[in-house]
Amino acid sequence: MLVQRQYRAPDIVPAGAFRWIGLDGATYVLVDVQSAIEGLVQARVDLWMLADSGIAPLGRSDVMPAAAAIGAFAFEDLTGDGLPDLLGYVADSAGVSYPVLIPGARGAMGEELELAAPGWRFATDTDSLPRAVRDSRGAGCYVQLWAEDPPDGQGDGWRYLALLPGGRLGAPRAAVPACP
């Protein structure tokens, strides 16, 4: 409710939210912000921090065109920087969805999956849900995605993208990355 009150502009609406509590006890909220303009289908995500001292905006993604819904497979600290990250999906108005990885950050938040795998098509259906895998210490190690008609010529199947420092992703590989 406190975060929802921050959205007063008539051209946007907070359509959904995801919550995560950090190790320091701070609560983080990621808001799915949708266009309220008739016929304009687009969205972005905003990251907020709630603490005893109040509420503070932390980061904002670029606007995602044709985004009618944003969902989460995981909303937690995958990158080990103390801020929650979104491994989720964006769906258009026809219900066609594609996965996204948006690391939490102060300031601008970018979608990393498109940068790491341009031209790749990954599935988000219930038989092949994306997931983040942690190493033995609990840190994020890689993201697992089902590739459809992949450009690597190895046929449909699971591909693995290593989680690199700074929330970046490695290129898709058919081999599972080694985790410490």
C-alpha positions in Angstrom: 0.0 0.0 0.0 2.8 2.4 0.9 4.6 1.8 -2.4 1.3 1.9 -4.4 0.7 5.4 -3.1 3.9 6.6 -4.9 2.2 6.2 -8.3 -0.1 9.2 -8.8 0.6 10.0 -12.5 -2.5 9.4 -14.6 -0.6 7.6 -17.4 0.7 4.7 -15.3 -0.7 2.1 -12.9 1.1 -0.3 -10.5 -0.2 -3.6 -11.8 1.6 -6.1 -9.6 4.4 -6.4 -7.1 7.0 -8.9 -5.8 8.5 -8.7 -2.2 11.8 -9.9 -0.9 13.3 -9.4 2.6 17.1 -9.0 2.6 19.5 -10.4 5.2 19.7 -6.9 6.8 15.9 -7.0 7.4 15.1 -4.4 4.7 12.1 -5.2 2.5 12.4 -4.8 -1.2 9.5 -4.4 -3.5 9.6 -4.7 -7.3 6.6 -3.1 -9.0 5.2 -4.0 -12.4 4.3 -0.5 -13.7 2.0 -0.6 -16.7 0.8 2.1 -19.1 -2.7 3.4 -18.4 -3.0 5.0 -21.8 -5.6 3.4 -24.0 -3.9 1.3 -26.7 -0.4 1.7 -25.4 0.9 -1.6 -24.1 4.2 -1.2 -22.3 5.6 -1.7 -18.9 8.7 -1.3 -16.7 9.8 -2.5 -13.3 10.7 -0.2 -10.4 12.6 -1.4 -7.3 11.9 0.1 -3.9 13.4 -0.4 -0.5 11.3 -0.2 2.7 13.1 0.2 6.0 12.3 1.7 9.4 13.4 5.1 8.1 10.8 5.0 5.3 10.5 4.1 1.6 13.1 4.9 -1.1 13.2 4.3 -4.8 16.3 2.3 -5.8 16.1 1.4 -9.5 14.0 1.5 -12.6 14.2 -0.6 -15.8 13.9 0.6 -19.3 10.4 0.6 -20.7 9.5 -2.7 -22.3 7.3 -2.3 -25.4 4.4 -4.6 -25.9 4.6 -5.8 -22.3 1.1 -6.5 -20.9 2.2 -8.6 -17.9 5.4 -9.2 -15.9 5.8 -12.4 -13.8 8.4 -14.0 -11.7 10.1 -17.4 -11.5 12.4 -16.1 -8.8 12.7 -12.7 -7.1 15.7 -13.0 -4.8 19.3 -12.1 -4.6 20.7 -14.2 -7.4 23.8 -12.1 -8.1 25.1 -11.9 -4.5 25.1 -8.1 -4.3 22.5 -7.9 -1.5 19.7 -6.6 -3.9 17.0 -8.9 -5.3 17.0 -9.8 -8.9 14.1 -10.8 -11.2 14.3 -14.0 -13.1 10.9 -13.8 -14.7 8.9 -13.2 -17.9 7.3 -10.5 -19.9 4.1 -11.4 -21.8 2.4 -9.4 -24.6 -1.3 -8.8 -24.9 -1.7 -12.1 -26.8 -0.2 -14.0 -23.8 3.1 -14.8 -25.7 5.9 -14.6 -23.1 9.6 -14.5 -23.0 12.0 -14.8 -20.1 14.0 -11.9 -18.6 16.7 -11.5 -16.1 16.7 -8.0 -14.5 19.4 -7.7 -11.8 18.5 -5.3 -9.0 20.6 -2.1 -9.0 20.7 1.4 -7.8 19.7 3.7 -10.7 19.1 2.0 -14.0 18.3 -1.7 -14.2 18.9 -3.5 -17.5 17.5 -6.7 -18.9 20.6 -9.0 -19.2 19.2 -12.0 -21.1 18.8 -10.2 -24.4 22.4 -8.9 -24.1 23.8 -12.4 -23.4 21.7 -14.3 -26.0 20.7 -12.1 -28.9 18.6 -14.0 -31.4 17.8 -16.8 -29.0 14.3 -17.9 -28.2 13.7 -19.4 -24.8 10.5 -21.1 -23.5 8.5 -20.1 -20.4 5.8 -22.8 -20.5 5.2 -25.1 -17.5 7.2 -28.0 -18.9 10.4 -26.0 -19.2 10.4 -23.3 -16.6 13.5 -21.2 -16.3 15.4 -21.5 -13.0 18.4 -20.1 -11.2 20.8 -22.6 -9.7 23.0 -21.8 -6.7 26.4 -23.0 -5.8 27.4 -24.9 -2.6 27.8 -21.5 -0.8 24.3 -20.3 -1.8 25.5 -17.8 -4.4 23.9 -17.8 -7.9 25.9 -19.9 -10.3 23.8 -20.1 -13.5 20.4 -19.7 -15.1 18.9 -22.7 -16.9 16.6 -22.0 -19.9 14.9 -24.2 -22.5 16.1 -23.1 -26.0 13.8 -23.4 -29.0 15.4 -23.6 -32.4 18.7 -22.3 -31.0 21.3 -20.6 -33.2 24.0 -22.9 -31.9 22.7 -25.7 -34.1 22.5 -28.2 -31.2 18.7 -28.6 -31.3 16.1 -27.7 -28.8 17.1 -28.3 -25.2 18.4 -26.8 -22.0 21.0 -24.1 -22.2 23.0 -22.7 -19.2 24.1 -19.1 -18.8 26.6 -18.5 -16.1 25.9 -15.7 -13.6 28.9 -13.4 -13.9 30.1 -10.6 -11.6 28.0 -7.5 -11.7 24.8 -9.4 -12.6 25.9 -10.1 -16.2 25.2 -13.4 -17.9 27.5 -15.6 -19.9 26.6 -16.8 -23.4 24.2 -19.8 -23.6 26.1 -23.2 -23.5 24.8 -26.7 -23.7 27.1 -27.9 -20.9 26.2 -27.2 -17.3 28.7 -24.7 -15.8 30.9 -25.9 -12.9 29.8 -24.3 -9.6 32.1 -24.0 -6.6 
